[in-house]
């Protein structure tokens, strides 16, 4: 989690109490903004893959009723050049959405379709926090303007929750389950620039990290070689842009990808069958949920939100200062 979101310091001290699983064991606290959950996932992977540990428990959580995310985020911006215009998370996301729309002609209706898709998917997910099965495009487009062009239902919620994953090496895995999800690749790309210096209509770290991950996992065409993706879309506009940055389509074609139904649950390449960040956002756990949902799809345990015949899945974390983390999981181990 992130202490400054909850108004406390050293929350990891609670892991050492007698009732907690970290009692008398090594505990590492990780906090990288919105990517906290995916950073946790990557740390868990390296701790086991390196041979340092046989089993690792990774936990992400957030209790946003005890602090303010926007207040915490504001302190991260440069007080002279950025804070007046980029306060909180929605400021830069609105700027990105506006520039993206202006460059490629993406419409508010196409963005609203993302919200309808993801929140309809969330109705099949008992863990999703926003349950809005009957949401419509008109309802999204008539909701309150928050920061142009972002309306209320273009934006993710702030919610409370937790997510946990168990990592094990190959020998230990055989003792635990006969149906695991295997990591094929993990990648991180970090980036920061003053908002006034950046083109701000795409996400270069997503392009960099995904290309490296695809190479590691032997993926040449992500839409053909992957079966499902859980991406970190803080706004509806973000999903359209991120699908381009991840190589699912050409720049400017995120709206077309959605209009053609490719990313729908019934489409060739479903994106966010869980309902995504637009439906559930306990920030410290949010990116870890993406990994957990990708693993759930690979293991075939998605129930009503299960995509048929999943062999490989992608999970994405986004946050920090426009960082991206990519994890690719598969039904069989990489050899």
N, C-alpha and C positions, 0 to 999 in steps of 0.2 A: 504494500500500500504506500501512500505518500503522506508523511506526517503533516506537512503544511496544509493538506486538504482537510485534515481532521483536527487541527489545532493542538497537536500533541508532539512530543519529541520522544525518540527512542522506543517506538512501539514494539520493536523486536525484543525488548526486555521481557515482554509477556510470554515469549516463546520458551523461556527458561523456567517457567513455573512448573511445579510438580505434575499438574494435570495436563500439561501440554506435551505434544510429541517431541519437542526439542529439548526436553529436560536431560541434561548431561550429555548432549550430542552437539555436533557442529551445527551452528545456525548462521546463515548469511542473509542479510537484509539487502534487497535490491529495490531501487526506486529510480525510474527514468521517465517519469511523466506518463503519457498515454501508452507508451510502449512497455510500461512496467511488467505487465503480464507476459508479453512475448520475450522480454529480457529474462524473466524468471524461467520461461520455458527453455530458452537457449542455455542458460546457466545450468539448469538441470541436465540437459543433454550432455554438455561438456564434462560435467562432474562424473557422469556414468561412463560416457564413451572414452574418457581418458583413463579409466581404470582406477581412479581415486576412490570411488565408492561403488558398491554393488547395487544399492537401492537408495533412491532419493525421493522425498516427498516435497512437492512444490505447491505452495499455497499463495493465492492472490486474493485480496479482499479490499473492501472500502466501506466506510460508515460516514456518508456525506452529511448526515444530520448533525454531526459534531463539528463541522467546519464549513468552509466555503471554497469550492474549487476555483471560482473566478477570482476571488481575493488572492488565493495562492498563486495562480497563474500570472496575475498582474505583476507580481514581484519579480518575475523572470524576464520581463521586457525592459529594454533600455529606457530609463526614465525620461530622457530628452527626446529621442527620435521616434520611439515606438509606443510608449505607454498611452499617449493621448488618442491614438488611432487604432491600436491593436489590443485593447484591453480584453483580457480573458481569452477564451478559445474561439469564440464566435467572430471576433473582429477579423483575424487573419483568414478564417474560413470563409467569411462573407466576401472579403477582398478577392480570395482565390476564385470563388464561385462567379463573382461579377466579371473578372478578367477572362475566365474560362468561357463564360457565356458570350462575351463580346468577341472573342477570337474565333470561336467555332460555331456560333449561332445556336447553341444549346438553349432550349426553351424551359420555362418554368413548368410546363406541362410534362415534359420528359423527366424533370427532376421529381415531380409529384408521383410519377409512375414508379419510381424507385421506392418511395415511401409505401405506396400501396402494395407493391410486390413484397417488400420485406415484412411489413406488419401483417399481411395476409399469411406469410410463412410462419410468423411468430404465433399465430393462432394454433398451429400444429405443434408448438413447443411448450410443454408445461413449465419450463424454467424461464421463459420470456417474461419480462416485467410489464410490458405494454401489450395488452390483449385487445386488438381492434380489428376483428375479422371482417367487419363490414365497412371499413374505411374506403373512401372514394377519392378520385382525383379532384373533384370539385371541393370536397371537404378540406383537402390539403391546401388547395390554392386559395381558399377563402379564409384560412387561419391567419392569426395575427402576424404582421410583419415584425420581425425581430431585429434584423440587420440586413438591409437590402443586399442580395435578392432572397435572403433566407427568411422563410416564414416559420412559424412555430413547429409545424409538422414536417418541415424539411430538416429539423434538428433532432439530435439524439437527446434522450432524457439524462438526468443525473439520478442514479439509483444506488441502492445498497445491496451488497451480496458478496459471495465468495466462490472460488473455484479451486479445485485441487487435482493434481495429476500425480500418479505414481510412476517413477522411472525405474527400470531395472536392466541389468546387463542380460545377455542372451541366456546364460545359465539360470539366473534367478527368474527370468521371465517364464521359463518352462515350468517352474514350480507354482507360478501365480495364475497363468491363463494359457489356454491354447488358441486364443484369438486376440493377439495384441495388435497395436499399430506401431509400425517401425519408422524411425526417422530416416529420411533419405538425404535431406540437406537442410542446413540452417545458414542464414546470412543476415548481416546487419549493415546498413549504410547510414552514416550520420552526416549532418549538414546544417549549417546555420548561415544566415545572411540577414542584414537589415531589410525589413520589408520594402523599403524604397529602392533597394538595389536589385530586387529579384523580379523575374517575369511573373511568378506567382500563379500561373494558370495550370501548372502541372506539378508533378511530384517526382523530381529527378532521383531521389533516393529509392523510390519504388522500382524505377527502371533499373538502376544499378544493382540493387540487392536481388531482384527477381532474375536478372540475366545470369548472375553468378550462381544462384540456386538452381536454375534450370540446367546450367552446364554440369553442376555436380550430380544432379539427379538424372541426367541423360534425356532431358526434355527439349525437343526442338520446336514443338507447337503446343503451347499450354492448353489451348481450347480442345485440341485433339488428344493430347497425351495425359492431361489431368481429367478427372471426372467431376470435381466439385471444388468450389473455393469459398472460404470464409474470410472476407476481407473487412478491415476496420474502416467503416464508413461513418464518420461523425456527422455528416450531413448527406442528404440525398444527392446533392450536386457532387459531393466527393466520390460517391460510388461510380458515377459516370466517368469522372476524370481518372480515378484510380484504375479502372478496368483498362483504360488506354495505357497508363504508365506501366501496368503489369504485363503488357503485351497481348492482352486478350483481343485487341482490335487496334486499328491504326489511330493516330491522333485525330481527335475531332469526331470519332465514330462511336463513342460510348453511348450516345443517344440512339443511334441506329442499332447497335448491338441489343439494346433493351427493346426497342420497337419491334425488332424481328423475333422477339421471344426467346432468344438464345440463353439468357441468364435467368429465365423463369424456372420454377420447379419442374415444369414439363419440358423445358428446353434442352438443347444439346449440352449446355454447360451451366448448371445451376449455380448461382452466386448467392450466398447467405441464406441457405434453407432454414437456418435457426431463427431468422428474423433480424440478425445482425445487430450492430451497435445502435441503429435507429430504434430498436425495441428493448434493449437491455444495456445499461452502461454503469456498472459499479466500477469506477475508473481503474483502480488498482488491479482488478480482476479481468477487465474487459478484453484485453489482448490475449490473456490466458484462456478465456472462454473460446476465442477463435480456434486455438490449438485443440482444446478439449472437444469442440464440435467437429473439427476435421478428423480427430481420432475416432469419435463416435461414428462418423460416416464410414470410415475405413473398416471399423469393426462391425458395421451393419447393425448398430444398436440405436438408430435414430427414430425408430417407431414411425409415427405419422409424418415426420420430417425427413425420413430416410430417402436418399437418392438411390435408385437401383444400381447394383453391380459396381460399386465404387472400389477401385483398385488404388488410386492415388488421389490425394487431396492437398490443397494449398491453404495455409493459414497466414494471415498478415497482421502485423502490429504497426500502429502509427502513433506518433506523439513526439514528446521531447521538443526539439526544435526542427520539426519536419523530418524526423527520423523514420526509417522504415525497417521492419524486420520480417523476414520471410522464412517460413518453415514448410517443408514438404514431407508428407507422411505417406506410407504405403502399406499395403496388406502383407507384402513379403519383404524380407530384409534385403538391403542392397548388398550385392556380392562383387 
